[in-house]
Amino acid sequence: MKRYCQTLKLKDNEQLIAQYIEAHQNVWSEIKEGIKAVGILDMQIYIHNSTLFMIVETVDEFDWEKDNSRLATLPRQAEWEAYVSQFQQADASATSAEKWQLMTQIFKL
């Protein structure tokens, strides 16, 4: 299994942050299905103020660029990205891979 960690900043607006949280408590079924279809086993998003932290666990064969590119072509993915972009401190036309910044592990016990 592979693990990737990413971060992203939301717009610093309590109402928008609440809407973003609500959207992620009701993620569209096509989005969940697409995530699983490309080999993502688990995905978790945590929030602190306007900062998001995502943990993605994948199958060993997962290729970050190739499989995320494939995910972007699946049903309703572009629509989802356009919808959530209104909450994010990123260019609305940016892909998920451009908005979410991969983090580098600096410690492991």
PyMOL CGO cylinders between C-alpha atoms (Angstrom):
from pymol import cmd
from pymol.cgo import CYLINDER

trace = [
    CYLINDER, 0.00, 0.00, 0.00, 1.15, 3.55, -0.79, 0.3, 1, 1, 1, 1, 1, 1,
    CYLINDER, 1.15, 3.55, -0.79, 0.29, 6.65, 1.25, 0.3, 1, 1, 1, 1, 1, 1,
    CYLINDER, 0.29, 6.65, 1.25, 0.22, 10.23, 0.02, 0.3, 1, 1, 1, 1, 1, 1,
    CYLINDER, 0.22, 10.23, 0.02, -0.37, 13.33, 2.13, 0.3, 1, 1, 1, 1, 1, 1,
    CYLINDER, -0.37, 13.33, 2.13, -1.48, 16.65, 0.73, 0.3, 1, 1, 1, 1, 1, 1,
    CYLINDER, -1.48, 16.65, 0.73, -2.50, 20.09, 1.88, 0.3, 1, 1, 1, 1, 1, 1,
    CYLINDER, -2.50, 20.09, 1.88, -4.77, 22.80, 0.52, 0.3, 1, 1, 1, 1, 1, 1,
    CYLINDER, -4.77, 22.80, 0.52, -5.99, 26.17, 1.79, 0.3, 1, 1, 1, 1, 1, 1,
    CYLINDER, -5.99, 26.17, 1.79, -9.65, 27.15, 1.79, 0.3, 1, 1, 1, 1, 1, 1,
    CYLINDER, -9.65, 27.15, 1.79, -10.87, 30.71, 1.53, 0.3, 1, 1, 1, 1, 1, 1,
    CYLINDER, -10.87, 30.71, 1.53, -10.84, 32.15, 5.05, 0.3, 1, 1, 1, 1, 1, 1,
    CYLINDER, -10.84, 32.15, 5.05, -14.61, 32.54, 5.31, 0.3, 1, 1, 1, 1, 1, 1,
    CYLINDER, -14.61, 32.54, 5.31, -16.60, 30.68, 7.98, 0.3, 1, 1, 1, 1, 1, 1,
    CYLINDER, -16.60, 30.68, 7.98, -19.71, 30.30, 5.82, 0.3, 1, 1, 1, 1, 1, 1,
    CYLINDER, -19.71, 30.30, 5.82, -17.75, 28.92, 2.85, 0.3, 1, 1, 1, 1, 1, 1,
    CYLINDER, -17.75, 28.92, 2.85, -15.81, 26.57, 5.12, 0.3, 1, 1, 1, 1, 1, 1,
    CYLINDER, -15.81, 26.57, 5.12, -19.09, 25.28, 6.60, 0.3, 1, 1, 1, 1, 1, 1,
    CYLINDER, -19.09, 25.28, 6.60, -20.43, 24.69, 3.07, 0.3, 1, 1, 1, 1, 1, 1,
    CYLINDER, -20.43, 24.69, 3.07, -17.23, 22.87, 2.10, 0.3, 1, 1, 1, 1, 1, 1,
    CYLINDER, -17.23, 22.87, 2.10, -17.53, 20.60, 5.13, 0.3, 1, 1, 1, 1, 1, 1,
    CYLINDER, -17.53, 20.60, 5.13, -21.19, 19.93, 4.31, 0.3, 1, 1, 1, 1, 1, 1,
    CYLINDER, -21.19, 19.93, 4.31, -20.30, 19.07, 0.70, 0.3, 1, 1, 1, 1, 1, 1,
    CYLINDER, -20.30, 19.07, 0.70, -17.78, 16.52, 1.95, 0.3, 1, 1, 1, 1, 1, 1,
    CYLINDER, -17.78, 16.52, 1.95, -20.31, 14.97, 4.29, 0.3, 1, 1, 1, 1, 1, 1,
    CYLINDER, -20.31, 14.97, 4.29, -22.46, 14.39, 1.20, 0.3, 1, 1, 1, 1, 1, 1,
    CYLINDER, -22.46, 14.39, 1.20, -19.95, 13.52, -1.54, 0.3, 1, 1, 1, 1, 1, 1,
    CYLINDER, -19.95, 13.52, -1.54, -21.67, 12.47, -4.75, 0.3, 1, 1, 1, 1, 1, 1,
    CYLINDER, -21.67, 12.47, -4.75, -21.71, 8.71, -5.33, 0.3, 1, 1, 1, 1, 1, 1,
    CYLINDER, -21.71, 8.71, -5.33, -19.97, 9.05, -8.72, 0.3, 1, 1, 1, 1, 1, 1,
    CYLINDER, -19.97, 9.05, -8.72, -17.04, 10.78, -7.01, 0.3, 1, 1, 1, 1, 1, 1,
    CYLINDER, -17.04, 10.78, -7.01, -16.64, 8.01, -4.45, 0.3, 1, 1, 1, 1, 1, 1,
    CYLINDER, -16.64, 8.01, -4.45, -16.94, 5.35, -7.16, 0.3, 1, 1, 1, 1, 1, 1,
    CYLINDER, -16.94, 5.35, -7.16, -14.31, 7.07, -9.32, 0.3, 1, 1, 1, 1, 1, 1,
    CYLINDER, -14.31, 7.07, -9.32, -11.89, 7.37, -6.42, 0.3, 1, 1, 1, 1, 1, 1,
    CYLINDER, -11.89, 7.37, -6.42, -12.14, 3.65, -5.76, 0.3, 1, 1, 1, 1, 1, 1,
    CYLINDER, -12.14, 3.65, -5.76, -12.01, 2.74, -9.47, 0.3, 1, 1, 1, 1, 1, 1,
    CYLINDER, -12.01, 2.74, -9.47, -8.51, 4.21, -9.91, 0.3, 1, 1, 1, 1, 1, 1,
    CYLINDER, -8.51, 4.21, -9.91, -7.02, 2.26, -6.99, 0.3, 1, 1, 1, 1, 1, 1,
    CYLINDER, -7.02, 2.26, -6.99, -7.52, 4.58, -4.02, 0.3, 1, 1, 1, 1, 1, 1,
    CYLINDER, -7.52, 4.58, -4.02, -8.32, 2.41, -1.02, 0.3, 1, 1, 1, 1, 1, 1,
    CYLINDER, -8.32, 2.41, -1.02, -8.89, 5.14, 1.56, 0.3, 1, 1, 1, 1, 1, 1,
    CYLINDER, -8.89, 5.14, 1.56, -9.06, 8.92, 1.52, 0.3, 1, 1, 1, 1, 1, 1,
    CYLINDER, -9.06, 8.92, 1.52, -9.45, 11.14, 4.57, 0.3, 1, 1, 1, 1, 1, 1,
    CYLINDER, -9.45, 11.14, 4.57, -9.56, 14.92, 4.82, 0.3, 1, 1, 1, 1, 1, 1,
    CYLINDER, -9.56, 14.92, 4.82, -8.90, 16.80, 8.05, 0.3, 1, 1, 1, 1, 1, 1,
    CYLINDER, -8.90, 16.80, 8.05, -9.42, 20.51, 8.67, 0.3, 1, 1, 1, 1, 1, 1,
    CYLINDER, -9.42, 20.51, 8.67, -7.87, 23.09, 10.98, 0.3, 1, 1, 1, 1, 1, 1,
    CYLINDER, -7.87, 23.09, 10.98, -9.24, 26.59, 10.48, 0.3, 1, 1, 1, 1, 1, 1,
    CYLINDER, -9.24, 26.59, 10.48, -8.90, 27.05, 6.71, 0.3, 1, 1, 1, 1, 1, 1,
    CYLINDER, -8.90, 27.05, 6.71, -6.17, 24.45, 6.17, 0.3, 1, 1, 1, 1, 1, 1,
    CYLINDER, -6.17, 24.45, 6.17, -6.99, 21.01, 4.81, 0.3, 1, 1, 1, 1, 1, 1,
    CYLINDER, -6.99, 21.01, 4.81, -4.86, 17.90, 5.18, 0.3, 1, 1, 1, 1, 1, 1,
    CYLINDER, -4.86, 17.90, 5.18, -5.61, 14.83, 3.06, 0.3, 1, 1, 1, 1, 1, 1,
    CYLINDER, -5.61, 14.83, 3.06, -4.34, 11.29, 3.48, 0.3, 1, 1, 1, 1, 1, 1,
    CYLINDER, -4.34, 11.29, 3.48, -4.68, 9.02, 0.45, 0.3, 1, 1, 1, 1, 1, 1,
    CYLINDER, -4.68, 9.02, 0.45, -3.92, 5.29, 0.65, 0.3, 1, 1, 1, 1, 1, 1,
    CYLINDER, -3.92, 5.29, 0.65, -3.66, 3.37, -2.61, 0.3, 1, 1, 1, 1, 1, 1,
    CYLINDER, -3.66, 3.37, -2.61, -2.86, 0.01, -4.08, 0.3, 1, 1, 1, 1, 1, 1,
    CYLINDER, -2.86, 0.01, -4.08, 0.86, -0.64, -4.61, 0.3, 1, 1, 1, 1, 1, 1,
    CYLINDER, 0.86, -0.64, -4.61, 0.53, -0.25, -8.39, 0.3, 1, 1, 1, 1, 1, 1,
    CYLINDER, 0.53, -0.25, -8.39, -0.93, 3.25, -8.10, 0.3, 1, 1, 1, 1, 1, 1,
    CYLINDER, -0.93, 3.25, -8.10, 0.84, 5.85, -10.24, 0.3, 1, 1, 1, 1, 1, 1,
    CYLINDER, 0.84, 5.85, -10.24, 0.09, 9.30, -8.79, 0.3, 1, 1, 1, 1, 1, 1,
    CYLINDER, 0.09, 9.30, -8.79, 0.12, 11.25, -12.06, 0.3, 1, 1, 1, 1, 1, 1,
    CYLINDER, 0.12, 11.25, -12.06, -1.36, 8.62, -14.38, 0.3, 1, 1, 1, 1, 1, 1,
    CYLINDER, -1.36, 8.62, -14.38, -4.15, 7.46, -12.07, 0.3, 1, 1, 1, 1, 1, 1,
    CYLINDER, -4.15, 7.46, -12.07, -5.13, 10.97, -10.96, 0.3, 1, 1, 1, 1, 1, 1,
    CYLINDER, -5.13, 10.97, -10.96, -5.26, 11.99, -14.62, 0.3, 1, 1, 1, 1, 1, 1,
    CYLINDER, -5.26, 11.99, -14.62, -7.56, 9.04, -15.27, 0.3, 1, 1, 1, 1, 1, 1,
    CYLINDER, -7.56, 9.04, -15.27, -9.70, 9.97, -12.25, 0.3, 1, 1, 1, 1, 1, 1,
    CYLINDER, -9.70, 9.97, -12.25, -10.20, 13.46, -13.70, 0.3, 1, 1, 1, 1, 1, 1,
    CYLINDER, -10.20, 13.46, -13.70, -11.88, 11.93, -16.80, 0.3, 1, 1, 1, 1, 1, 1,
    CYLINDER, -11.88, 11.93, -16.80, -14.44, 9.85, -14.90, 0.3, 1, 1, 1, 1, 1, 1,
    CYLINDER, -14.44, 9.85, -14.90, -18.12, 10.82, -14.58, 0.3, 1, 1, 1, 1, 1, 1,
    CYLINDER, -18.12, 10.82, -14.58, -18.85, 14.07, -12.72, 0.3, 1, 1, 1, 1, 1, 1,
    CYLINDER, -18.85, 14.07, -12.72, -15.23, 14.59, -11.60, 0.3, 1, 1, 1, 1, 1, 1,
    CYLINDER, -15.23, 14.59, -11.60, -14.84, 17.86, -13.54, 0.3, 1, 1, 1, 1, 1, 1,
    CYLINDER, -14.84, 17.86, -13.54, -18.20, 19.03, -12.21, 0.3, 1, 1, 1, 1, 1, 1,
    CYLINDER, -18.20, 19.03, -12.21, -17.14, 18.20, -8.62, 0.3, 1, 1, 1, 1, 1, 1,
    CYLINDER, -17.14, 18.20, -8.62, -13.82, 20.03, -9.05, 0.3, 1, 1, 1, 1, 1, 1,
    CYLINDER, -13.82, 20.03, -9.05, -15.62, 23.09, -10.41, 0.3, 1, 1, 1, 1, 1, 1,
    CYLINDER, -15.62, 23.09, -10.41, -18.09, 23.00, -7.52, 0.3, 1, 1, 1, 1, 1, 1,
    CYLINDER, -18.09, 23.00, -7.52, -15.50, 22.74, -4.72, 0.3, 1, 1, 1, 1, 1, 1,
    CYLINDER, -15.50, 22.74, -4.72, -13.19, 25.31, -6.33, 0.3, 1, 1, 1, 1, 1, 1,
    CYLINDER, -13.19, 25.31, -6.33, -15.46, 28.10, -5.06, 0.3, 1, 1, 1, 1, 1, 1,
    CYLINDER, -15.46, 28.10, -5.06, -14.27, 27.29, -1.52, 0.3, 1, 1, 1, 1, 1, 1,
    CYLINDER, -14.27, 27.29, -1.52, -10.57, 26.87, -2.27, 0.3, 1, 1, 1, 1, 1, 1,
    CYLINDER, -10.57, 26.87, -2.27, -7.71, 29.37, -2.45, 0.3, 1, 1, 1, 1, 1, 1,
    CYLINDER, -7.71, 29.37, -2.45, -6.75, 28.21, -5.93, 0.3, 1, 1, 1, 1, 1, 1,
    CYLINDER, -6.75, 28.21, -5.93, -7.44, 29.07, -9.53, 0.3, 1, 1, 1, 1, 1, 1,
    CYLINDER, -7.44, 29.07, -9.53, -10.90, 27.77, -10.42, 0.3, 1, 1, 1, 1, 1, 1,
    CYLINDER, -10.90, 27.77, -10.42, -9.53, 26.16, -13.59, 0.3, 1, 1, 1, 1, 1, 1,
    CYLINDER, -9.53, 26.16, -13.59, -6.78, 24.27, -11.74, 0.3, 1, 1, 1, 1, 1, 1,
    CYLINDER, -6.78, 24.27, -11.74, -6.94, 20.49, -11.60, 0.3, 1, 1, 1, 1, 1, 1,
    CYLINDER, -6.94, 20.49, -11.60, -7.13, 18.69, -8.28, 0.3, 1, 1, 1, 1, 1, 1,
    CYLINDER, -7.13, 18.69, -8.28, -3.46, 17.77, -8.65, 0.3, 1, 1, 1, 1, 1, 1,
    CYLINDER, -3.46, 17.77, -8.65, -2.58, 21.43, -9.13, 0.3, 1, 1, 1, 1, 1, 1,
    CYLINDER, -2.58, 21.43, -9.13, -4.62, 22.59, -6.11, 0.3, 1, 1, 1, 1, 1, 1,
    CYLINDER, -4.62, 22.59, -6.11, -3.62, 19.91, -3.62, 0.3, 1, 1, 1, 1, 1, 1,
    CYLINDER, -3.62, 19.91, -3.62, 0.07, 20.10, -2.73, 0.3, 1, 1, 1, 1, 1, 1,
    CYLINDER, 0.07, 20.10, -2.73, 1.90, 16.85, -2.02, 0.3, 1, 1, 1, 1, 1, 1,
    CYLINDER, 1.90, 16.85, -2.02, 3.75, 16.86, 1.26, 0.3, 1, 1, 1, 1, 1, 1,
    CYLINDER, 3.75, 16.86, 1.26, 7.12, 15.28, 1.99, 0.3, 1, 1, 1, 1, 1, 1,
    CYLINDER, 7.12, 15.28, 1.99, 7.43, 12.95, 4.95, 0.3, 1, 1, 1, 1, 1, 1,
    CYLINDER, 7.43, 12.95, 4.95, 10.13, 14.12, 7.36, 0.3, 1, 1, 1, 1, 1, 1,
    CYLINDER, 10.13, 14.12, 7.36, 9.59, 11.71, 10.26, 0.3, 1, 1, 1, 1, 1, 1,
    CYLINDER, 9.59, 11.71, 10.26, 8.35, 8.17, 10.78, 0.3, 1, 1, 1, 1, 1, 1,
    CYLINDER, 8.35, 8.17, 10.78, 8.42, 6.15, 13.98, 0.3, 1, 1, 1, 1, 1, 1,
]
cmd.load_cgo(trace, "trace")
